Amino acid sequence: MRLLQTGLVLAVFSALVAGCSDSDNDDPGVELQDNILVFTDKRFSRRLVQDIVDQHEANPDVPLQDDILGPAVSLVKLSGKTNHFGIDIQLQPPEYIDYHATVPGTRVWIAEYPETRDLDLQTDDTGWWTMYVLKDRDLDLEFSFIFEKEDWITTKTNVNLIDDNDNTDFAIQFIDPYYYQYGMLPFVEKMMRSNGYPNFFFSNAMVVTVGKSWGSMHDDRLPHGDPGALVSLSPETPDAIGPIYFNKSVIPDLNQQDVSVDGGVTWLNMPVNGTYRVTAHKEGVVYPTVTFKITDADVEAGVELFIASPPDSLEGDNDSPPGEY
């Protein structure tokens, strides 16, 4: 659903920033807080929606009481954190950045609905963000989140299906800009130029993690990769370079022939204006499929990294302990 298509885009965006018109909703004098996003043309009480959110935020242990809105709409809570990811190469010797480190002040918006960028929703002091989505009940939405911050690498997630259930464990591996610019980027370009791509210049990367059933950026068990798995990309894309598997040191390695205990896999320089599906394969293990959309709009927004982070990446049903097959 493209925000109920073009005719409703302006109406919905008006609801996001200034509330819906009197003809669309009850309580025209009530403004919804900025992170309550309206994706329905059904009639609803804005006062009631705001009251439900207020009551939940006053007591987060109490679920959103959206049943009182009636059977036509649902109100769901989405939240997640930005993980400060990478290696601090300014230290001697370099050290992995604290697994629990986050990135406050990061703007979060929805690629499928670019008007949401103007809301300037940001991660809080703990690096977490929250949205409340009012939507048609039983009608799923597709959200690809974009994360941007001055001097950082603008990053887009895979497509996430938003149904009528809360989803409060989103995460993104937001790569340290110094490590990216002066560590990873020159390393990758040198690696590719030395291995059959003499004119290689980096334009983008698409990254997944093939992990255990419990694999998550919210779970301290490490490493969370499912070693020995292989990945596949659909449609096959000759112009892309990959898959390139990360080794156990979290470094892309052309000599790594399958998923390591790290779990990372990347494709480089993905063609723009394509939809790509990635899954993994290993005897006895079932994996989901993740979908990425790479568009001209992403290029215009400065997106260079397309990342599916655990727990919304390729976590299969293998529940073996960290590092085990």
N, C-alpha and C positions, 0 to 999 in steps of 0.2 A: 504494500500500500504506500503510494508516494504522497503521504500526508494528505490523503483524500484528493490528490491531484492538484493541478495548478490553481484551479478556481478557489480552492480552500486554503492554499498556502498563506495568502495574505491574511485571511480571517483567523487562521490558527496562530500565526505569528503575532497578530494583534492580541490574541488571548494570552500569549506568552508574556508580552511586555506591558500590556495595559488592560487585560481582561476582555472578555467577549462582549459583543454588542447586546443590547437589551433584548433583541428578538431571538438571540441564540440561547441565552442562559438567564437563570434567576439571579437576583442580587446584583444588579449592574453596578452598584456603588462599591462593591467589595473587590479589592485588588488581590490577586493571588501572589504569594511570594515568588521571587524570580525562578526558583528551582522546581516549581510545580509546572510541568509541561502538559499542555492540552492537545491531545491527538484524537479528538472526537467531535462530531457535529451534533451529537445527541444533547438534549436539554439536561442541564444539571444545575445544582445550587453551588455557586462559588463559595458562599459563606460556609456551607456544610463541608465542602472539600477542604477549605482552609482550617476549619475547626478540627477535622479529622487529623490533619497533619500536625496542628498545634498540640493536640492531645497526645499524639504519638511521640513528638519530640520532647514533650514534658516527661514522658515515661516510655522510653524506647523499648522496654520489655513487652509493652502492650502492642499487638499487631495493629496495622491500619484497619479501622472499622469501616471498610468500604462497602459492606453489605447494605448499609443504610442508604447508599446512593441509588439502590434499585438494581434490577437485573440487566440493564442495558450497558452499563459502564463498569470498569474496575479501576482502582487506584493502586498502583504498585510502586514499591520503593526500590530504587537502584542505587548501589553505592560500591565504591572500590577504592583502591589505593595506588599511588604511583611509587613504584620501587626504584630507588636510586641504584642503578645497576652498572656493574663494570669493575674495572681495576683502577686504583689510584696510582697512576704511573708517575706522579710527582714525588712519591715517597721512594726512599732508597733503603732496602729493596722495595719494589712495588708490592702493594697488598690489595686483595679483594676488598671492595667496598662492603661495609657492614650489610649483611643480608636484610636487616630490619630497617635500613635507612630509607627515607621517603623524600619526596620533593614537594614541599608546600608551594602555594602560589602558582600552580600549573593550571592553565585554562583547559577546560574539558568541554567538547561539543560533539554534535552528532553529524557525521558526514552526509548522511542521507537527507538531513534537514539543515542546510548550512546557515539558515537564519538563526539557529541556536547559538552560533558563535557570538552574535551580538549581545547575548545575555551575559557574557563574561563570567560564567560559572567557573569557580576555581577550587582547587584543593585547599583544605584548611591547614592549620598549623601542624597537624599530624600527618599531612599528605593524603588525606582521604577526601573524597567528593561524594555528594548525594544528590539524586534527582528523584522527584515523584512524578510519575507518568499517569495521567488520566486518559484512558483508552477505551475503545469499544471492547466489551467482553467477548471472549472467544475469537478475537481477531488479532493474530500475532503481528508485531512490528519487527522491522529489521534495523538494528542500530550498529553502526561501526563508529566507535569513539575515536576522536582525534585529540591528542594531547600536545599542547604547545606552550612554550615558555621562552622568554627572550634568552638568546645565546644557547638554547638547547636544540636538540634535533627533533623536529616535528614528527610525530609518530602516530600511525593509524592502526587500529585493531582489525581483527577479522570481523565478519558479520556475526552479531549476536541476536538470537531470536528473543524478543520480549513478549512473554505471554502474560497470564493473569496472576503469576506468582512473583513475590519479591525475589530479587537477586542482589545479595549484599556482599558478594565476595569476588567482584571483578578485580583485576589487577593488570598492571602494565609494567614491563621491564623498560624503564625510561633511562636510556643509556647516558652515562656521564659524558658531557660534551667534550671535556679535555681528553678523556680516554678515546672517544670516538674520533676526534679530529687529529690527534697526534699519535695515537696508538693503533686502533683498529683499522681506520681508513687507509693509512699508508701501508700497513701490513698486508691488507687484502689486495690493494692495487699491485704491490710488489709481487705477491704470491701469484696473481693471475698473469702478470706480464712475464713471469719466469716459467709459466706452464701453458704455453700455447696461445696466449692472448696478449701479444706484444703491444697492442694499442688500447689496452683495457683502461677505461676510466669509469669509476663508480657512479651510478645514477640512483639506484635504489636497491633495497634488499627486502625479501620476504622471509620471515623467520617463524618456525614452529618449534615446539618442544614435544617430543615423544616421551610420555611419562607414565609412571605407575598410576594406579587408580586413585591413590591418595595425593598425587603430585599437585602442589599448589604453592603460590607465592605466600600463602597464609600458613603454610605448614613448615615447621623447622626441620623436618627430615630431609637430609641431603646425602648424596645426590638423588634427584628424583627422575632421572632418565631410565628408560627401559632398554637396556643394552641388547644389541643383536637385531633389532627391528630394522626394516627398510621402509622407505617412503615412496609415494607415487604422487604425481601431479596430473591433474586433468583440467582442461585439455593439455595434451603434450605440447610443449612450447619450445620449438627449436632455438628461438632467439634468446631464451633465458639460459643462464649458466647455473647448473645444479642438477641434482641436490649436492650440496657440500655439507658433510657432517662435522659437527664440532667434536673435538677430542675431549678427554677427561679433564683437561685444563681449561675448558670453555673457550677454545680457540678453533676457528674453522680450519680444517685440515684436509687437504686433497688426498692424503694417504689413509684417511679414516674411511673404511668401506661400508660401515653401517652405524646405527645409533650407538653412541657411547653412553657411559653412565651419566654424562651431563644431559643428554637428550636433545640438544640443539641441532637444528638442521636449517640451512638457508639456501635460497636461490638468489642470484644476483642479476641486476638489470632486467627486471621483469618488464615486458612490453606494457605500455599504457593502454587504457580502455579495454581491459579484459577482466573476466571473472574467473577465478582460479580455485579449484578444490584440491585439498591435500588430505591424504590419509596415510596410515601406516599398516605394515603387514608383519606378522610374526606368528609362527605356528602356536596355536592354542590361545591366542590373545585376540580380542575384538577391540577395535579402535573406532572412534567417531571420525567424522569428516569435518574439516573446517573450510570455510569459504572466505576468500579475499576479493574485494573489488578494488581495482586500481584504475583511476580515472584522470582525465585532464584536470579536473577540479582539484585533485590531490596534488598534482604538480604545482598548480597555481597557489595552493595553500602552503607549499614548501615541504610537503611530506616526503621523507627519504626512506623511512623505515616502516614496514608493515609487519606487525608482530602479533602473534597469537600467544598470549602468556597463560601459564597454568593458573587457575584450573579450567580455563576455556580454550585449551589447545588440544593436543592429541593424547589425552589421558585414557589409556586402555583399561581393561579389567584385570590386569596383572597386579595383584596386591602384595607381591614379594617385597621384602625389606630393601632399604637403600643399597644400591650397588650389586644386588643379586640379579641373576638372570630371570 
